[in-house]
């Protein structure tokens, strides 16, 4: 499914490939319903907005709408020039990206790591999302009723990636990517995240020091299966910003309201 576009929807994926399952089931209690889905072996990059429940109480609903679109716009802006083909799915509090050999990745797990690195190094707004990656078989499919069908994703990697993102270690890191230990497979940090090189006007070619650190394996509680070993890859270089995303949201909302584009129902 490699396309000129960086981002593709789950619907794009389902319409571009022969389906793995396409059948109608007539259940005694539920009645007839269609099952249309596609199995994809992929790596899942899960990015969760931290403290989303708290933000829902702190911000007005319209401000939260602005916040989420700022978050998604920032992700797209950082990755749109990269050579990734990504299938994405939005939730109220998270953004999911799929990388697969079925649509252009030579190493889906490595591509997911590199995308996460870009976002972790360029978090100028200060979102500090929870980032988790896990790989395996995922099913993309249609769900709903005859009134409306929507696309969705199902599978263990989605839950594991979300758990990795949520159970971040304590610390003053700027960004943290958490992955299952079994998937790291003794990879070299410098090979996965090679230090960047740039031209200095006086020094010539300069190699940036490694700004990511690989943590030791730790165990997390994974519902239904017990404990799973994970690794954290952390970056401790913080962006300096004069306002938090929440402050920026309030500023935008104030401007929208002052221009008369917010018409509150009474």
C-alpha positions in Angstrom: 0.0 0.0 0.0 3.0 2.4 -0.4 1.6 5.7 -1.6 3.0 9.2 -2.1 1.2 10.2 1.1 2.8 9.8 4.5 -0.5 9.2 6.3 -3.4 6.9 5.3 -6.6 6.0 7.1 -7.8 2.6 8.2 -10.4 2.9 5.5 -7.7 3.5 2.9 -6.0 0.2 4.0 -9.3 -1.8 3.9 -10.2 -0.5 0.4 -6.7 -1.1 -1.0 -6.2 -4.8 -0.1 -8.2 -8.1 -0.5 -10.0 -8.7 2.8 -9.0 -11.6 5.1 -12.5 -12.1 6.2 -15.7 -11.0 4.4 -18.9 -12.8 5.6 -22.3 -12.2 7.0 -23.2 -14.0 10.3 -26.8 -14.5 11.4 -26.7 -14.8 15.2 -29.8 -16.0 17.1 -29.7 -13.0 19.5 -27.8 -10.3 17.6 -29.4 -11.0 14.3 -27.5 -10.7 10.9 -24.3 -8.6 10.8 -21.4 -8.3 8.4 -17.8 -9.0 9.2 -15.3 -7.4 6.9 -11.7 -7.2 8.0 -8.0 -7.4 7.0 -5.2 -9.0 9.0 -2.0 -7.1 9.0 1.4 -8.0 10.6 2.7 -4.7 11.8 4.3 -2.6 14.5 2.0 -0.3 16.4 3.2 3.1 17.6 0.8 4.4 20.3 1.0 8.0 21.4 -1.2 9.0 24.3 -2.0 12.5 25.5 -0.8 12.5 29.2 -3.3 13.3 31.8 -6.2 13.4 29.4 -8.8 12.9 32.1 -7.4 15.9 34.0 -7.3 18.0 30.9 -11.0 17.2 30.4 -11.7 18.9 33.8 -9.1 21.7 33.4 -10.1 22.8 29.9 -13.5 23.8 28.4 -14.8 21.3 25.9 -14.0 23.7 23.0 -10.5 24.2 24.4 -10.0 20.4 24.5 -11.1 20.2 20.9 -8.4 22.7 20.0 -5.8 20.8 22.1 -6.4 17.5 20.4 -6.2 19.1 16.9 -3.0 20.9 17.9 -1.6 17.5 19.1 -2.5 15.7 15.8 -1.3 18.6 13.7 2.0 18.6 15.4 2.5 14.9 14.7 1.7 15.3 11.0 3.9 18.3 10.7 7.0 16.5 12.1 6.5 13.3 10.0 5.0 14.6 6.7 8.4 14.9 5.0 9.7 11.5 6.1 9.7 8.4 3.9 7.1 6.5 6.0 3.8 5.0 4.9 1.6 5.1 7.9 -1.9 3.9 8.6 -3.4 5.9 11.4 -6.3 5.7 13.8 -7.5 8.5 16.2 -9.0 8.1 19.6 -10.1 10.8 22.0 -6.9 10.6 24.0 -4.4 8.9 21.6 -3.1 8.5 18.1 -2.2 5.1 16.7 0.2 4.6 13.8 0.8 1.3 12.0 4.0 0.3 10.1 4.0 -2.8 8.0 5.8 -4.6 5.2 2.4 -4.8 3.5 2.7 -1.0 2.9 6.3 -0.1 2.5 8.3 -0.8 5.7 11.5 -2.9 5.4 11.7 -3.1 9.2 8.3 -2.0 10.7 9.6 -2.0 14.3 12.6 0.1 13.3 10.4 2.6 11.4 8.1 2.9 14.4 11.2 3.6 16.6 12.5 6.2 14.2 9.1 8.0 13.9 8.9 8.0 17.7 12.5 9.4 17.9 11.6 12.3 15.6 8.5 13.2 17.7 10.5 12.8 20.9 13.3 15.1 19.7 11.0 17.8 18.2 8.5 18.2 21.0 8.8 22.0 21.0 5.1 22.5 22.2 5.8 20.3 25.3 3.1 17.7 24.8 5.3 15.0 26.3 3.1 12.1 25.1 3.3 8.6 26.4 4.9 6.5 23.6 4.7 2.7 23.3 5.5 0.3 20.5 4.5 -3.4 20.1 4.4 -5.7 17.1 2.2 -8.6 15.9 -1.0 -9.4 14.1 -3.7 -6.7 14.0 -7.1 -6.8 12.3 -8.5 -3.7 10.7 -12.2 -3.9 10.1 -15.6 -2.3 9.9 -17.8 -2.2 13.0 -21.2 -0.7 13.6 -24.7 -1.2 12.5 -26.6 -0.8 9.2 -27.1 2.9 10.2 -23.4 3.6 10.3 -20.1 1.7 10.0 -16.8 2.9 11.2 -13.3 1.5 10.9 -11.4 0.1 13.9 -8.4 -1.9 14.9 -8.1 -5.0 17.1 -5.3 -7.1 18.5 -2.9 -7.7 21.4 -0.2 -5.3 20.0 -2.6 -2.4 20.4 -3.2 -3.1 24.0 0.5 -3.8 24.7 1.6 -0.6 23.0 -1.0 1.3 25.0 0.2 -0.3 28.3 3.9 0.5 27.4 2.9 4.1 26.8 0.9 4.4 30.0 3.4 2.8 32.4 6.2 5.3 32.0 9.1 5.2 34.4 9.6 8.0 36.9 12.1 10.6 36.0 12.8 14.1 34.5 13.3 12.9 30.9 12.0 15.0 28.0 10.7 12.0 26.0 10.4 8.2 26.7 9.7 5.4 24.3 8.8 2.0 25.9 9.0 -1.3 24.0 8.8 -5.0 24.8 12.2 -6.4 25.7 11.7 -9.4 23.4 11.3 -7.0 20.4 14.5 -5.0 21.2 16.5 -8.1 20.6 19.8 -6.7 21.7 19.7 -4.0 19.1 22.4 -1.3 19.3 21.1 2.1 20.4 23.6 3.9 18.1 22.4 1.8 15.2 18.7 2.4 15.9 19.2 6.1 16.8 22.4 7.1 15.0 23.8 10.5 16.2 22.9 13.2 13.8 25.6 15.0 11.7 25.5 18.6 10.5 27.8 21.1 8.9 29.3 23.7 11.2 30.5 27.0 9.5 33.9 26.7 11.3 34.3 23.1 12.4 33.0 21.4 9.3 31.1 18.1 9.7 30.1 17.8 13.3 28.6 14.6 14.9 26.0 15.3 17.6 26.5 13.3 20.8 24.0 10.6 21.5 21.1 12.2 23.4 19.1 9.0 24.1 19.8 6.4 26.8 18.6 2.8 26.9 17.3 1.6 30.3 17.6 -1.8 31.8 14.7 -4.2 31.3 11.9 -3.8 33.8 8.7 -5.7 34.5 5.2 -4.2 34.0 1.9 -5.8 34.9 -0.1 -6.7 31.8 -3.7 -7.5 32.4 -4.6 -11.1 31.7 -1.0 -12.4 31.1 0.9 -11.3 34.2 4.2 -9.4 33.9 6.0 -8.5 30.7 9.6 -7.2 30.4 10.0 -3.8 28.7 12.8 -1.4 27.8 12.7 2.4 28.1 14.6 4.6 25.7 14.7 8.1 27.2 15.9 11.6 25.9 16.8 14.1 28.6 17.2 17.2 26.3 14.3 19.5 27.1 12.9 22.1 24.8 12.6 25.5 26.3 9.2 27.0 25.7 7.5 30.1 27.1 4.0 28.5 27.4 2.5 25.1 27.9 0.1 23.5 25.4 -2.7 24.3 27.8 -1.7 28.0 27.8 -1.5 28.1 24.0 -4.9 26.5 23.8 -6.4 29.1 26.0 -4.8 31.8 24.0 -6.2 30.4 20.7 -9.7 30.0 22.3 -9.6 33.6 23.5 -8.7 34.8 20.0 -11.5 32.6 18.4 -14.0 34.0 20.9 -12.9 37.6 20.4 -13.3 37.2 16.6 -16.9 36.0 17.1 -16.2 32.4 15.9 -17.5 30.9 19.1 -21.2 31.1 19.5 -22.2 29.5 22.8 -25.6 27.9 23.0 -27.8 29.3 25.8 
